[in-house]
Amino acid sequence: MSTGKNYELRRTQLVGAGGIGAVIDIGDESFVVCDAVDWGSPSEYVRLQRMEQRLRRDLRKPPADRPGSPGRVLLHRFPEAMFCNNARCRRIIRWQEARHGRPGLPMRCPQCQQEGTLVPMRFVVACEDGHLDDVPWHLWAHKSSRGGCRSHERLKLLVDETGTGGLETLKILCEDCGSSESLDGITSKVSMKSVGVRCPSCHPWQARTGGFTCTKEPSILQRGATNLYYPVTASALSLGDGSGTSAHDAAVARMLASTTFEMAKEVAADLASTGNVPHPRIARFAQMLADEFALPVELVLEHLRASAPVGGAASSAAEDGDPDWDAEDILAEEWRFLTSAEAADFASGDLVCRETPPPTVGGGAPFARVLLADRLREVRSFLGFRRIKPDGALVRPEAGRAFPPGVRPWLPSVEVFGEGIFIAFDLDFVSRWEVVVRADRDESARLAELERHWQDQGYWFLPRPTPRLIAIHTLSHLLMRQLVFESGYSSSALRERIYAGPDMAGLLIYTADGDSEGSLGGLVRQGRPDRLGDLIRVALDRGVWCSADPVCRETQGQGLGGFNRAACHACSLVPETSCVLANTLLDRSLLLGRGSSLPGLLEGVLAGSP
């Protein structure tokens, strides 16, 4: 049962770490966000053609809590198992809104006459296919029992306060038969198998059908564990292509209201009902509409598929909504535009940028271009989530359900406006440095091992590790940390985009506040010729020494997946929401050098500083 109380969630949170399937804490309560089918049909669209074409779905903002707004974001109380914090009670209750209290009222323990407050249990059951469930505490309490008791109602969570404070000091007690079991070992891979528990094959907010179709072994995780939820998102900048303008929306609206589109829908529906759908005929209609209203053919086909069941193999991929999303392609498109002559002095509704002379630092010129974006627009979309492993099964926003008839599949999306600084390196400068790095036997072996680890562990959300990527990414973090002191923005208000492919070497640091359009101008001001050089020098100087050195500099395998070296919270890490690579692939040594054994990408900047 979903809660009937209203809670406040930010839209940007729903397209990220607090998206569909995430377990979120609101005050003392814990919930899981229900799938997009339960959200209704939000009316606010986000337009960006190159994202819509690749993702093959509409992009809509999560429904807002205001009069006249269709739809709402639903939450389901999870876990339902809670314990009383009254030391004299400690009863475990399976909370039900209808039985134990109305939403919004304090969750008081019914066993001890409302003296204690109910607290969500710490552990949950999850599988690699994305399913989630409460821990069957009654089975765990009787794990070592040979009797036939399987009481659900009279369980307690007891604490041995004389112990060491580990899981062995916590135990589940059945008051009916006296059986008990400590939580020591509950997080082992076979803990649920040992008590005969199978994956429920569904999500907490969905009704159970009784069938166990999921074959994955369930695991026990803490509800706040980082591997319980891996959100999968897509992000792109609006490059002034008109995809976010009202003209595009007007063209789509005119097409949907045209007699040609109505005729195409009728033909498609008639052909589908007879099982005979000649795709060339539908394609001709789509091309006709595309030419008439100056819209992409694929977008026209998507609207036709949403309004009439167009069968056949040719449309199956689009009907399934398989995204044709490649983040590297998106970054390459942005790089080509940002380094083009057109971007030197560009102004549109979504993007206003201008070129400024790149700084000469350390007596050299490692930078080829600097752009100051007085206004930019970023679109983020939620593609789904994974659990336990980064390469686990992707659960889409509809979580296996079908959108209602007449509702075109859509993705929760947001758009944010802000300002930014784009810095492009001289490609020849970077290429010459990479040759020197790869000639170093020890560093080359380490990079090869890093790439093997990346392949073996299936970190799909990280790009291939290269010296260029790691050095530029580290520079981006050092600059963001310094900009917090110079620009007036908090660290969580800044984001990065890293361009480090074969023909790319640069970075974009921009504001990412979704609550306001525009910005204060403090970030762009730091990119002016009289400020940027000093900003870079100070950031690099601060990165030379870490308060955790020499441990930080000499320790390999730091951070998520062990992808960092010489990078920790004291010197290089930024808020998770600010980093595009989950605070991984960082190494101050590749940027600043390691004595005479390894030259850093910008080692000469400090060497030539006054």
C-alpha positions as CSV (number, residue, x, y, z in Angstrom):
1,M,0.0,0.0,0.0
2,S,1.4,3.4,-0.9
3,T,1.4,6.2,1.7
4,G,-1.3,8.9,1.4
5,K,0.7,11.7,3.0
6,N,2.5,14.3,0.9
7,Y,6.3,14.5,1.1
8,E,8.7,16.9,-0.6
9,L,11.2,15.6,-3.1
10,R,13.3,17.6,-5.5
11,R,12.9,16.8,-9.2
12,T,16.6,16.6,-9.7
13,Q,16.7,14.0,-6.9
14,L,14.1,11.9,-8.8
15,V,16.4,11.8,-11.8
16,G,19.4,10.5,-9.9
17,A,20.1,8.9,-6.5
18,G,16.5,9.2,-5.4
19,G,14.9,7.9,-8.6
20,I,12.5,5.0,-9.2
21,G,13.4,2.0,-7.1
22,A,15.6,4.0,-4.7
23,V,15.2,3.5,-0.9
24,I,15.1,7.1,0.5
25,D,14.9,8.4,4.1
26,I,12.5,11.3,4.8
27,G,12.9,12.3,8.4
28,D,12.6,9.1,10.5
29,E,10.7,7.2,7.8
30,S,11.9,5.1,4.9
31,F,10.3,4.7,1.5
32,V,10.9,3.2,-1.9
33,V,10.0,5.3,-5.0
34,C,7.3,3.6,-7.1
35,D,7.6,3.1,-10.9
36,A,6.7,5.7,-13.5
37,V,3.4,4.0,-14.5
38,D,2.0,4.9,-11.1
39,W,3.0,8.5,-11.6
40,G,0.3,9.1,-14.2
41,S,1.0,11.2,-17.3
42,P,2.9,14.4,-16.5
43,S,2.2,17.2,-18.9
44,E,5.5,19.1,-18.8
45,Y,7.8,18.0,-21.6
46,V,11.5,18.5,-21.8
47,R,12.7,18.9,-25.4
48,L,16.1,18.0,-26.7
49,Q,16.0,16.3,-30.1
50,R,19.2,14.4,-30.0
51,M,18.3,12.9,-26.7
52,E,14.7,12.0,-27.8
53,Q,15.9,10.4,-31.0
54,R,18.5,8.2,-29.2
55,L,16.4,7.3,-26.2
56,R,13.2,6.8,-28.3
57,R,10.9,8.1,-25.7
58,D,9.3,11.3,-24.6
59,L,11.2,13.3,-21.9
60,R,8.8,14.6,-19.2
61,K,9.4,16.3,-15.9
62,P,8.2,14.4,-12.8
63,P,4.8,15.6,-11.8
64,A,4.8,18.7,-9.6
65,D,2.6,19.0,-6.4
66,R,0.5,21.9,-7.5
67,P,-3.2,22.3,-8.5
68,G,-3.9,21.2,-12.0
69,S,-0.8,19.1,-12.4
70,P,-1.7,15.7,-13.7
71,G,-0.1,12.7,-12.0
72,R,1.9,12.4,-8.8
73,V,5.0,10.6,-7.6
74,L,4.0,7.7,-5.4
75,L,6.1,6.3,-2.5
76,H,5.7,2.9,-0.8
77,R,6.8,2.5,2.8
78,F,9.8,0.2,2.8
79,P,10.9,-1.8,4.6
80,E,7.6,-2.6,6.2
81,A,9.4,-4.5,9.1
82,M,10.1,-2.1,11.9
83,F,11.2,-2.4,15.5
84,C,10.2,-0.5,18.6
85,N,13.0,1.7,20.1
86,N,11.6,1.3,23.6
87,A,14.2,-0.7,25.4
88,R,11.5,-2.6,27.4
89,C,9.7,-3.6,24.2
90,R,11.9,-4.1,21.1
91,R,9.0,-5.7,19.3
92,I,9.3,-6.2,15.5
93,I,6.1,-5.0,13.7
94,R,5.1,-5.5,10.1
95,W,3.7,-2.0,9.6
96,Q,0.5,-1.6,7.6
97,E,-1.1,1.8,7.2
98,A,-4.7,0.6,7.4
99,R,-4.0,-1.5,10.5
100,H,-1.5,0.5,12.5
101,G,-2.1,4.2,11.7
102,R,-2.9,6.9,9.2
103,P,-0.1,8.3,7.0
104,G,1.5,11.4,8.5
105,L,1.0,10.4,12.1
106,P,3.9,9.3,14.3
107,M,4.6,5.6,13.9
108,R,4.0,4.5,17.5
109,C,4.4,0.9,18.7
110,P,1.0,-0.8,19.2
111,Q,2.6,-3.4,21.5
112,C,3.8,-1.0,24.3
113,Q,0.8,1.3,24.3
114,Q,2.4,3.9,22.1
115,E,5.4,4.5,24.3
116,G,8.0,3.6,21.7
117,T,8.5,4.9,18.2
118,L,8.9,2.4,15.3
119,V,12.2,2.5,13.4
120,P,12.8,0.8,10.0
121,M,14.9,-2.4,10.1
122,R,18.4,-1.9,8.8
123,F,18.6,-4.8,6.4
124,V,16.7,-5.7,3.2
125,V,16.7,-8.5,0.6
126,A,17.8,-7.7,-3.0
127,C,18.8,-9.5,-6.1
128,E,20.9,-8.7,-9.2
129,D,17.7,-8.4,-11.3
130,G,16.6,-5.4,-9.3
131,H,14.0,-7.0,-7.1
132,L,13.6,-5.9,-3.4
133,D,11.9,-7.3,-0.4
134,D,11.8,-7.3,3.4
135,V,13.9,-9.8,5.3
136,P,11.8,-12.8,6.5
137,W,12.8,-12.2,10.1
138,H,10.6,-15.1,11.3
139,L,12.6,-17.6,9.3
140,W,15.9,-16.1,10.5
141,A,14.8,-16.3,14.1
142,H,14.1,-20.0,13.7
143,K,17.2,-20.8,11.5
144,S,18.7,-23.1,14.1
145,S,15.5,-24.3,15.6
146,R,14.3,-27.9,15.1
147,G,10.8,-27.2,16.2
148,G,7.8,-26.4,14.0
149,C,7.3,-22.8,15.2
150,R,7.2,-20.2,12.5
151,S,5.6,-17.3,14.4
152,H,5.4,-14.0,12.5
153,E,3.9,-11.9,15.2
154,R,5.9,-12.2,18.4
155,L,9.5,-11.3,17.3
156,K,11.9,-9.0,19.1
157,L,15.2,-7.3,18.1
158,L,17.4,-7.6,21.2
159,V,20.8,-5.9,21.8
160,D,23.6,-7.3,23.9
161,E,25.1,-4.0,25.2
162,T,28.0,-5.9,26.8
163,G,29.4,-7.0,23.4
164,T,31.7,-5.4,20.9
165,G,29.0,-3.6,19.0
166,G,29.1,-5.9,15.9
167,L,26.3,-7.8,14.3
168,E,26.8,-10.7,16.8
169,T,25.4,-8.4,19.5
170,L,22.1,-8.2,17.7
171,K,19.6,-11.1,17.7
172,I,16.1,-11.9,16.6
173,L,14.0,-13.6,19.3
174,C,10.7,-15.5,18.9
175,E,8.7,-15.1,22.1
176,D,6.4,-18.0,21.3
177,C,9.1,-20.8,21.2
178,G,12.2,-19.0,22.6
179,S,14.3,-19.5,19.5
180,S,16.8,-16.8,18.6
181,E,19.5,-16.1,16.1
182,S,22.1,-13.4,16.0
183,L,22.7,-11.3,12.9
184,D,26.2,-12.5,12.7
185,G,26.6,-13.8,9.1
186,I,23.4,-12.4,7.8
187,T,25.2,-10.5,5.1
188,S,26.9,-13.6,3.7
189,K,26.0,-14.7,0.2
190,V,24.3,-17.9,1.3
191,S,22.4,-16.4,4.3
192,M,19.0,-16.4,2.6
193,K,19.6,-19.7,0.8
194,S,20.2,-21.3,4.3
195,V,16.7,-20.5,5.4
196,G,15.0,-21.4,2.1
197,V,14.3,-17.9,0.8
198,R,13.9,-17.2,-2.9
199,C,13.7,-13.9,-4.7
200,P,10.1,-12.6,-4.7
201,S,10.4,-11.7,-8.4
202,C,8.8,-8.4,-7.9
203,H,9.2,-4.9,-6.4
204,P,7.9,-3.8,-3.0
205,W,5.1,-1.7,-4.4
206,Q,3.8,-4.4,-6.8
207,A,1.3,-7.0,-5.9
208,R,2.8,-10.5,-5.5
209,T,1.6,-13.1,-8.0
210,G,2.9,-16.0,-6.1
211,G,5.2,-17.2,-8.9
212,F,9.0,-17.2,-8.4
213,T,10.2,-16.5,-11.9
214,C,13.5,-14.9,-10.9
215,T,16.4,-17.3,-10.6
216,K,18.9,-15.0,-9.0
217,E,20.1,-15.7,-5.5
218,P,18.8,-13.0,-3.0
219,S,21.3,-11.1,-1.0
220,I,21.1,-9.2,2.3
221,L,22.2,-5.6,2.1
222,Q,21.9,-2.6,4.4
223,R,19.2,-0.3,3.1
224,G,21.7,2.5,2.9
225,A,24.4,0.5,1.1
226,T,25.9,2.1,-2.0
227,N,25.5,-1.1,-4.0
228,L,21.8,-1.3,-3.3
229,Y,21.0,1.2,-6.0
230,Y,22.9,2.2,-9.1
231,P,20.9,4.9,-11.0
232,V,21.4,4.9,-14.8
233,T,21.1,8.4,-16.3
234,A,21.7,10.2,-19.5
235,S,22.9,13.8,-19.8
236,A,23.4,16.2,-22.7
237,L,23.9,19.9,-23.3
238,S,21.6,21.9,-25.5
239,L,23.8,23.2,-28.3
240,G,21.5,25.9,-29.6
241,D,20.0,23.5,-32.2
242,G,16.5,24.6,-31.6
243,S,15.6,21.4,-29.8
244,G,14.6,23.1,-26.7
245,T,12.7,26.0,-28.2
246,S,9.0,26.7,-28.5
247,A,9.3,26.5,-32.3
248,H,10.0,22.8,-32.0
249,D,7.1,22.2,-29.7
250,A,4.8,24.2,-31.9
251,A,5.9,22.1,-34.9
252,V,5.1,18.9,-33.1
253,A,1.7,20.2,-32.0
254,R,0.8,21.3,-35.5
255,M,1.8,17.8,-36.8
256,L,-0.3,16.0,-34.2
257,A,-3.3,18.2,-35.1
258,S,-3.0,17.8,-38.9
259,T,-5.3,15.8,-41.1
260,T,-2.3,14.0,-42.5
261,F,-1.3,12.6,-39.1
262,E,-4.8,11.5,-38.4
263,M,-4.9,9.7,-41.8
264,A,-1.6,8.1,-41.0
265,K,-2.9,6.9,-37.6
266,E,-6.0,5.4,-39.2
267,V,-4.1,3.6,-41.9
268,A,-1.6,2.2,-39.3
269,A,-4.4,1.0,-37.0
270,D,-6.3,-0.7,-39.9
271,L,-3.2,-2.5,-41.2
272,A,-2.2,-3.6,-37.7
273,S,-5.6,-5.1,-37.0
274,T,-5.3,-7.3,-40.1
275,G,-1.8,-8.3,-39.2
276,N,-0.5,-6.9,-42.5
277,V,1.7,-3.8,-41.9
278,P,3.8,-2.9,-45.0
279,H,6.4,-0.7,-43.4
280,P,7.3,1.1,-46.6
281,R,3.8,2.6,-46.6
282,I,4.1,3.8,-43.0
283,A,7.5,5.1,-43.8
284,R,6.1,7.2,-46.7
285,F,3.6,8.8,-44.3
286,A,6.3,9.5,-41.8
287,Q,8.5,11.1,-44.5
288,M,5.7,13.2,-45.7
289,L,4.9,14.5,-42.2
290,A,8.6,15.1,-41.5
291,D,9.0,17.2,-44.7
292,E,5.9,19.2,-44.1
293,F,6.7,20.1,-40.5
294,A,10.5,20.1,-40.6
295,L,10.8,17.3,-38.0
296,P,13.0,14.2,-37.8
297,V,11.5,11.1,-39.4
298,E,12.3,9.0,-36.3
299,L,10.3,11.4,-34.1
300,V,7.3,11.2,-36.4
301,L,7.5,7.4,-36.4
302,E,7.6,7.4,-32.6
303,H,4.4,9.5,-32.4
304,L,2.7,7.1,-34.9
305,R,3.8,4.1,-32.8
306,A,2.5,5.6,-29.7
307,S,-0.9,6.4,-31.2
308,A,-1.4,3.1,-33.2
309,P,0.0,-0.4,-32.8
310,V,2.5,-0.6,-35.7
311,G,3.7,-4.2,-35.8
312,G,6.6,-5.9,-37.5
313,A,10.2,-6.4,-36.8
314,A,11.3,-3.1,-38.0
315,S,9.5,-1.3,-35.2
316,S,10.1,-3.8,-32.4
317,A,13.2,-2.1,-31.1
318,A,11.5,1.3,-30.9
319,E,8.4,-0.2,-29.3
320,D,10.5,-1.9,-26.7
321,G,12.1,1.5,-26.0
322,D,15.7,0.2,-26.4
323,P,17.8,3.3,-26.0
324,D,20.5,3.9,-28.6
325,W,22.5,5.9,-26.0
326,D,26.3,6.3,-26.2
327,A,27.7,8.9,-23.8
328,E,30.9,9.1,-25.8
329,D,29.0,10.0,-29.0
330,I,27.2,12.8,-27.1
331,L,30.4,14.2,-25.7
332,A,32.0,14.0,-29.2
333,E,29.1,16.1,-30.6
334,E,29.5,18.6,-27.8
335,W,33.3,18.8,-28.4
336,R,32.9,19.4,-32.1
337,F,30.5,22.3,-31.4
338,L,32.5,23.8,-28.5
339,T,35.7,23.8,-30.5
340,S,34.1,25.1,-33.7
341,A,34.3,28.6,-35.1
342,E,30.6,29.0,-34.5
343,A,30.9,28.7,-30.8
344,A,33.4,31.6,-30.5
345,D,30.5,34.1,-30.4
346,F,27.2,32.2,-30.1
347,A,23.8,33.2,-28.6
348,S,20.5,31.3,-28.6
349,G,17.8,30.7,-26.0
350,D,19.6,27.8,-24.4
351,L,23.3,28.7,-25.0
352,V,25.2,32.0,-24.8
353,C,29.0,31.6,-25.0
354,R,32.0,33.6,-26.1
355,E,35.7,32.9,-26.6
356,T,38.3,34.5,-24.4
357,P,42.2,34.2,-24.8
358,P,43.5,31.0,-23.1
359,P,46.0,31.6,-20.3
360,T,49.7,31.2,-20.7
361,V,50.9,29.4,-17.6
362,G,54.3,28.3,-16.6
363,G,55.9,29.9,-19.7
364,G,54.0,27.6,-22.0
365,A,50.6,27.4,-23.8
366,P,49.0,24.0,-23.0
367,F,45.5,25.3,-23.7
368,A,44.0,25.9,-27.1
369,R,40.7,27.5,-26.3
370,V,38.6,28.9,-23.4
371,L,34.9,29.5,-23.8
372,L,32.8,31.4,-21.2
373,A,29.2,30.2,-21.2
374,D,27.1,32.9,-19.7
375,R,24.1,30.6,-20.1
376,L,23.8,26.9,-20.9
377,R,21.2,24.2,-20.5
378,E,21.6,20.6,-19.5
379,V,19.0,17.9,-19.8
380,R,19.1,14.8,-17.6
381,S,17.0,11.7,-18.0
382,F,16.5,8.7,-15.8
383,L,17.0,5.5,-17.8
384,G,16.6,3.0,-14.9
385,F,18.5,1.4,-12.1
386,R,20.6,-1.7,-11.2
387,R,21.3,-3.4,-7.9
388,I,24.2,-5.2,-6.2
389,K,26.5,-5.1,-9.2
390,P,27.2,-2.2,-11.6
391,D,26.6,-4.6,-14.6
392,G,23.4,-6.1,-13.2
393,A,20.1,-6.2,-15.0
394,L,18.7,-2.8,-16.0
395,V,15.3,-2.1,-14.5
396,R,13.5,0.6,-16.6
397,P,11.4,3.3,-15.2
398,E,8.2,1.3,-15.8
399,A,9.7,-1.7,-13.9
400,G,8.3,-4.4,-16.2
401,R,4.8,-2.9,-16.4
402,A,3.1,-1.4,-19.5
403,F,2.2,2.3,-19.8
404,P,-1.6,2.8,-20.1
405,P,-3.1,2.8,-23.7
406,G,-2.6,6.1,-25.5
407,V,0.3,7.1,-23.2
408,R,3.6,7.2,-25.1
409,P,6.5,5.7,-23.1
410,W,8.4,8.4,-21.4
411,L,11.5,9.0,-19.1
412,P,11.6,11.2,-16.0
413,S,13.8,14.2,-17.0
414,V,14.8,17.6,-15.8
415,E,16.5,20.6,-17.4
416,V,18.9,22.8,-15.5
417,F,20.3,26.2,-16.5
418,G,23.5,27.8,-15.4
419,E,26.9,29.1,-16.5
420,G,30.2,27.4,-17.2
421,I,33.9,27.5,-18.2
422,F,35.1,25.3,-21.1
423,I,38.8,24.7,-21.3
424,A,40.3,22.8,-24.3
425,F,43.9,21.5,-24.3
426,D,46.2,21.7,-27.3
427,L,45.9,18.2,-28.7
428,D,49.5,18.0,-29.8
429,F,50.7,19.0,-26.3
430,V,48.6,16.2,-24.7
431,S,49.6,13.6,-27.3
432,R,53.3,14.3,-26.7
433,W,52.9,13.9,-23.0
434,E,51.0,10.6,-23.5
435,V,53.9,9.1,-25.5
436,V,56.3,9.9,-22.6
437,V,53.9,8.3,-20.0
438,R,53.5,5.1,-22.0
439,A,57.2,4.9,-22.4
440,D,57.6,4.6,-18.7
441,R,57.6,0.8,-18.0
442,D,56.1,1.0,-14.5
443,E,53.4,3.4,-15.4
444,S,52.5,1.6,-18.5
445,A,52.1,-1.7,-16.6
446,R,49.9,0.0,-14.0
447,L,47.7,1.5,-16.7
448,A,47.4,-1.9,-18.3
449,E,46.4,-3.5,-15.0
450,L,43.9,-0.7,-14.4
451,E,42.3,-1.4,-17.8
452,R,42.1,-5.1,-17.2
453,H,40.4,-4.4,-13.8
454,W,37.9,-2.1,-15.6
455,Q,37.0,-4.8,-18.1
456,D,36.8,-7.7,-15.5
457,Q,34.6,-5.8,-13.0
458,G,32.1,-4.6,-15.6
459,Y,32.1,-0.9,-14.6
460,W,29.9,0.1,-17.5
461,F,29.4,3.7,-16.2
462,L,33.1,4.4,-16.4
463,P,35.0,5.2,-19.6
464,R,38.1,3.3,-20.6
465,P,41.0,4.4,-18.3
466,T,43.7,6.4,-20.2
467,P,46.4,8.8,-19.0
468,R,44.6,11.6,-20.8
469,L,41.3,11.0,-19.0
470,I,42.8,10.6,-15.6
471,A,44.9,13.7,-15.8
472,I,42.2,16.0,-17.1
473,H,39.7,14.6,-14.7
474,T,42.0,15.3,-11.8
475,L,42.5,18.8,-13.0
476,S,38.8,19.3,-13.1
477,H,38.4,18.2,-9.5
478,L,41.2,20.5,-8.3
479,L,39.6,23.4,-10.2
480,M,36.2,22.7,-8.7
481,R,37.6,22.6,-5.2
482,Q,39.3,26.0,-5.7
483,L,36.3,27.5,-7.4
484,V,34.3,27.0,-4.2
485,F,36.5,29.7,-2.6
486,E,36.6,32.0,-5.6
487,S,33.2,31.9,-7.3
488,G,30.7,32.0,-4.5
489,Y,29.1,28.7,-5.3
490,S,29.0,25.7,-3.0
491,S,30.8,22.5,-4.0
492,S,27.5,20.7,-4.7
493,A,26.4,23.4,-7.1
494,L,29.2,22.7,-9.5
495,R,29.4,19.8,-12.1
496,E,31.8,18.7,-14.7
497,R,31.9,17.2,-18.2
498,I,35.2,15.5,-19.3
499,Y,36.2,15.4,-22.9
500,A,39.0,12.9,-23.2
501,G,38.6,10.8,-26.3
502,P,41.1,10.1,-29.1
503,D,40.5,13.6,-30.6
504,M,39.3,15.3,-27.4
505,A,41.1,16.8,-24.5
506,G,39.2,19.3,-22.4
507,L,36.8,19.9,-19.6
508,L,33.6,21.9,-18.8
509,I,32.9,23.1,-15.3
510,Y,29.4,24.5,-14.9
511,T,26.7,25.3,-12.4
512,A,23.9,22.6,-12.0
513,D,21.3,24.2,-9.8
514,G,17.9,23.0,-10.9
515,D,16.0,25.4,-8.7
516,S,16.7,28.6,-10.7
517,E,17.4,29.6,-14.3
518,G,20.5,31.5,-15.1
519,S,23.3,32.2,-12.5
520,L,25.1,34.8,-10.5
521,G,27.9,35.2,-13.0
522,G,30.6,34.3,-10.4
523,L,31.8,31.2,-12.3
524,V,32.2,33.0,-15.7
525,R,34.1,35.8,-14.0
526,Q,36.7,33.3,-12.9
527,G,37.3,32.4,-16.5
528,R,38.4,35.9,-17.5
529,P,42.0,36.2,-18.8
530,D,43.1,38.1,-15.7
531,R,41.8,35.4,-13.4
532,L,41.9,32.0,-15.0
533,G,45.7,31.6,-15.1
534,D,46.0,32.4,-11.4
535,L,43.1,30.0,-10.7
536,I,44.8,27.2,-12.4
537,R,48.2,27.8,-10.7
538,V,46.6,28.0,-7.2
539,A,44.5,24.9,-7.8
540,L,47.6,23.0,-8.9
541,D,49.7,24.3,-6.1
542,R,47.1,23.1,-3.6
543,G,47.2,19.7,-5.3
544,V,50.9,19.2,-4.9
545,W,50.6,18.3,-1.2
546,C,47.8,16.4,0.6
547,S,47.4,16.4,4.4
548,A,47.3,12.6,4.1
549,D,50.6,12.4,2.2
550,P,52.7,10.3,1.9
551,V,50.0,7.7,2.5
552,C,47.7,9.2,-0.1
553,R,50.3,9.6,-2.8
554,E,51.8,6.2,-2.4
555,T,48.6,4.1,-1.9
556,Q,47.2,2.5,-5.0
557,G,43.7,1.1,-5.3
558,Q,41.9,3.9,-3.6
559,G,38.2,4.7,-4.0
560,L,35.4,2.9,-5.7
561,G,36.7,-0.2,-7.5
562,G,40.3,0.8,-6.6
563,F,40.6,3.1,-9.6
564,N,42.3,6.0,-7.8
565,R,45.8,6.8,-6.8
566,A,47.1,9.8,-4.9
567,A,43.5,11.1,-4.6
568,C,41.4,11.2,-1.4
569,H,38.9,13.4,0.4
570,A,41.6,15.7,1.7
571,C,42.9,16.7,-1.7
572,S,40.9,15.6,-4.8
573,L,37.4,14.3,-4.2
574,V,34.2,16.3,-4.7
575,P,30.6,15.7,-3.8
576,E,29.2,12.7,-5.6
577,T,26.6,14.8,-7.4
578,S,29.4,17.0,-8.9
579,C,31.5,14.2,-10.4
580,V,30.5,12.6,-13.6
581,L,32.7,9.5,-12.9
582,A,31.7,8.7,-9.3
583,N,34.9,10.1,-7.8
584,T,37.0,7.6,-9.6
585,L,39.9,7.7,-12.2
586,L,41.8,10.3,-10.3
587,D,45.6,10.5,-9.8
588,R,47.5,13.7,-8.8
589,S,50.7,12.0,-10.0
590,L,49.6,12.0,-13.7
591,L,48.7,15.6,-13.5
592,L,51.5,17.0,-11.4
593,G,54.3,14.5,-11.8
594,R,56.1,12.1,-9.5
595,G,59.6,13.5,-9.2
596,S,62.0,12.7,-12.0
597,S,60.4,9.3,-12.7
598,L,57.1,10.5,-14.2
599,P,56.3,13.8,-15.8
600,G,52.9,15.3,-15.1
601,L,50.6,16.8,-17.7
602,L,50.9,20.2,-16.1
603,E,54.1,19.8,-14.2
604,G,55.6,22.6,-16.2
605,V,53.0,25.1,-14.9
606,L,54.3,24.9,-11.4
607,A,57.9,24.7,-12.5
608,G,57.5,28.0,-14.4
609,S,55.5,29.8,-11.7
610,P,57.0,32.9,-10.1
